[in-house]
């Protein structure tokens, strides 16, 4: 089946016709994941999308369509997991099927099992950035924020322009930086918060938290810059307004 998916993808790139044959077993497994061959449709509760021909199955598997997400998170989650494992049995070397398994298990809050699926996908396709992004989201769910950051960083290394990964990295760094700051580890906090605003300069909370860290370190000019940036992004950010007033008051006192 791995060869079949490659053939489908090659035909999509080259524009060659769509005379591609699936075995009945393959059709049944894919159909249970929501994909119907021969100009049919995909259905799930509240979602429907028509497919022009069978080659779009590969596209849908790659892009994680709204149909697949709805099915995985709906009442048919166990059924879809079973279908996914049938595909793994038929084609154990296809990384995307292991990724699917990990995502389904993650949605079911079976995080340790999900990581096993992602680990296998990573072994099969070590340069696929989405695997690291998915692993990181599971680690976040488990409260392992620092480990999650390492995986987001790897995902971004593999795909430096992906905005979703940048956003996820910024959220994780902001959270971890806040945790460190609350624990009094201010220099370490600054390191992660600076990474957060670097990954997503439009994240007002990260600028605010960085301002707080600088304020507690006595770096008042840097604190003022960050509070002002937070307020430029969110003019109603009350905490940053107070932080800015405090930093300016302390700076004024120092200059007297």
C-alpha positions in Angstrom: 0.0 0.0 0.0 3.0 2.3 0.6 3.8 2.0 -3.1 0.2 2.7 -4.0 0.2 5.9 -2.1 3.4 7.0 -3.7 1.9 6.2 -7.1 -1.1 8.3 -6.3 1.1 11.2 -5.2 3.3 11.0 -8.3 0.2 11.1 -10.5 -1.1 14.1 -8.7 2.2 15.9 -9.3 2.5 14.9 -12.9 -1.1 15.3 -13.9 -1.3 11.7 -15.3 -4.7 10.1 -15.4 -6.3 8.3 -12.4 -6.3 4.6 -13.4 -5.2 3.4 -10.0 -6.5 0.1 -8.5 -7.1 -0.7 -4.9 -7.7 -4.1 -3.5 -11.1 -4.7 -1.8 -9.3 -5.0 1.5 -7.6 -1.6 1.0 -10.8 0.0 -0.1 -12.6 -1.3 3.0 -10.0 0.0 5.4 -9.8 3.4 3.7 -13.6 3.6 3.6 -13.7 3.1 7.4 -11.4 6.1 7.7 -14.0 8.1 5.8 -12.8 7.9 2.2 -15.0 6.4 -0.5 -13.6 5.5 -4.0 -15.0 6.2 -7.4 -16.4 9.7 -7.2 -18.3 9.1 -4.0 -18.2 11.2 -0.9 -16.8 11.3 2.6 -19.3 11.6 5.5 -19.1 12.1 9.2 -21.5 13.7 11.7 -22.1 17.2 10.6 -19.5 17.2 7.8 -19.6 16.2 4.2 -17.2 16.6 1.3 -17.4 15.3 -2.2 -14.3 13.7 -3.8 -13.7 13.7 -7.6 -11.8 10.5 -7.7 -9.8 8.0 -5.7 -6.4 9.7 -5.9 -7.7 12.3 -3.4 -7.5 9.7 -0.6 -3.7 10.4 -0.4 -4.3 14.1 -0.2 -6.9 13.7 2.6 -4.6 11.4 4.6 -1.8 13.9 4.3 -3.8 17.1 5.1 -5.8 15.7 8.0 -9.1 17.1 6.6 -12.0 18.3 8.7 -13.8 15.1 7.9 -11.1 12.9 9.4 -10.8 15.1 12.5 -14.6 15.0 13.0 -14.6 11.2 12.7 -11.7 10.7 15.0 -13.2 12.9 17.7 -16.8 11.6 17.3 -18.5 8.5 18.4 -16.7 6.5 15.7 -13.3 7.0 17.2 -12.7 3.3 18.1 -13.9 2.2 14.7 -11.6 4.6 13.0 -8.7 3.5 15.2 -9.4 -0.1 14.2 -9.4 0.8 10.5 -6.2 2.7 11.0 -4.6 -0.3 12.6 -5.8 -2.5 9.7 -3.9 -0.1 7.4 -0.8 -0.4 9.6 -1.0 -4.2 9.3 -1.3 -4.0 5.5 1.5 -1.4 5.3 3.6 -1.2 8.5 6.2 0.9 6.7 3.9 3.8 6.0 4.7 6.6 8.5 1.5 8.5 8.0 -0.6 5.6 9.3 1.3 5.5 12.5 0.9 9.2 12.8 -2.9 8.7 12.4 -2.8 6.1 15.1 -1.0 8.5 17.4 -3.5 11.3 16.8 -6.5 9.1 17.4 -5.0 7.8 20.6 -4.1 11.4 21.7 -7.7 12.5 21.1 -8.8 9.6 23.4 -6.3 10.8 26.0 -4.2 7.6 25.7 -1.1 9.6 25.7 1.5 6.9 26.3 0.1 4.8 23.5 -0.1 7.8 21.3 3.6 8.5 21.8 4.4 5.0 20.7 2.6 5.6 17.4 4.5 8.9 16.9 7.8 7.3 17.8 7.3 4.7 15.1 6.3 7.4 12.6 9.5 9.3 13.4 11.6 6.2 12.9 10.1 5.7 9.5 10.2 9.4 8.4 12.7 11.3 10.5 12.4 14.4 8.4 8.6 14.8 8.7 8.1 17.9 10.8 4.4 17.2 11.6 5.4 14.2 13.7 7.5 16.3 16.1 4.7 18.9 16.3 2.2 16.1 17.2 4.6 14.7 19.8 5.0 18.1 21.3 1.3 18.6 21.7 1.0 15.3 23.5 3.9 16.3 25.8 2.0 19.5 26.6 -1.0 17.5 27.6 1.2 15.5 29.9 2.6 18.6 31.5 6.1 18.0 30.0 6.4 21.5 28.6 10.2 21.6 28.4 10.3 18.4 26.4 7.5 19.7 24.2 9.6 22.8 23.4 12.5 20.6 22.2 10.1 18.8 19.8 8.6 22.1 18.5 12.1 23.4 17.9 12.9 20.2 15.9 9.7 20.7 13.9 10.6 24.3 13.2 14.1 23.2 12.2 12.6 20.9 9.6 10.1 23.5 8.4 11.3 27.0 9.4 8.3 28.8 7.7 5.5 26.9 9.3 3.3 29.4 11.1 1.4 26.8 13.2 4.7 25.4 14.6 5.9 28.9 15.3 2.7 29.7 17.2 2.8 26.4 19.2 6.5 27.0 20.1 5.7 30.5 21.3 2.8 29.3 23.4 5.0 26.6 25.0 7.9 28.9 25.6 5.6 31.6 27.1 4.1 29.0 29.5 7.4 27.6 30.5 9.0 31.0 30.9 6.0 32.0 33.1 6.6 28.9 35.2 10.2 29.6 35.7 9.5 33.3 36.5 7.0 32.3 39.1 9.6 30.0 40.7 12.1 32.9 40.9 14.4 31.6 38.1 14.3 34.9 36.3 17.3 34.6 33.9 16.1 31.3 32.7 12.6 32.7 32.4 13.9 35.5 30.2 15.6 33.0 27.8 12.3 31.2 27.1 10.2 34.3 27.0 12.6 35.9 24.5 12.3 32.7 22.4 8.5 33.1 22.6 8.4 36.6 21.2 10.9 35.7 18.6 8.7 32.8 17.4 5.6 34.9 17.5 6.2 38.7 17.8 2.4 39.3 17.9 1.8 37.4 21.2 1.0 40.1 23.7 1.1 37.8 26.8 4.6 36.7 26.0 5.8 40.4 25.8 4.0 41.1 29.1 5.6 38.2 30.9 9.0 39.2 29.5 8.4 42.7 30.8 7.6 41.3 34.3 10.8 39.2 34.2 12.8 42.2 33.3 11.1 44.3 35.9 11.9 41.8 38.6 15.5 41.7 37.4 15.6 45.5 37.8 16.1 46.0 34.0 13.6 48.8 33.8 14.2 50.1 30.3 13.8 46.6 28.9 10.7 46.1 30.9 9.2 49.3 29.6 9.9 48.2 26.0 8.1 44.9 26.5 5.1 46.4 28.3 4.7 49.0 25.6 4.9 46.3 22.9 2.2 44.2 24.7 0.0 47.3 24.8 0.6 48.1 21.2 -0.8 44.6 20.4 -3.6 44.8 23.0 -4.3 48.3 24.2 -6.7 47.0 26.9 -4.1 44.8 28.5 -4.7 45.9 32.1 -1.8 44.0 33.6 0.7 45.5 31.1 -0.7 49.0 31.9 0.0 48.4 35.6 3.4 47.0 34.8 4.3 49.9 32.6 3.3 52.4 35.3 5.4 50.6 37.8 8.4 50.4 35.6 8.2 54.1 34.7 7.7 55.1 38.4 10.8 53.1 39.5 12.9 54.5 36.6 11.8 58.0 37.5 12.8 57.4 41.2 16.2 56.1 40.1 16.9 59.2 38.1 16.3 61.6 41.0 
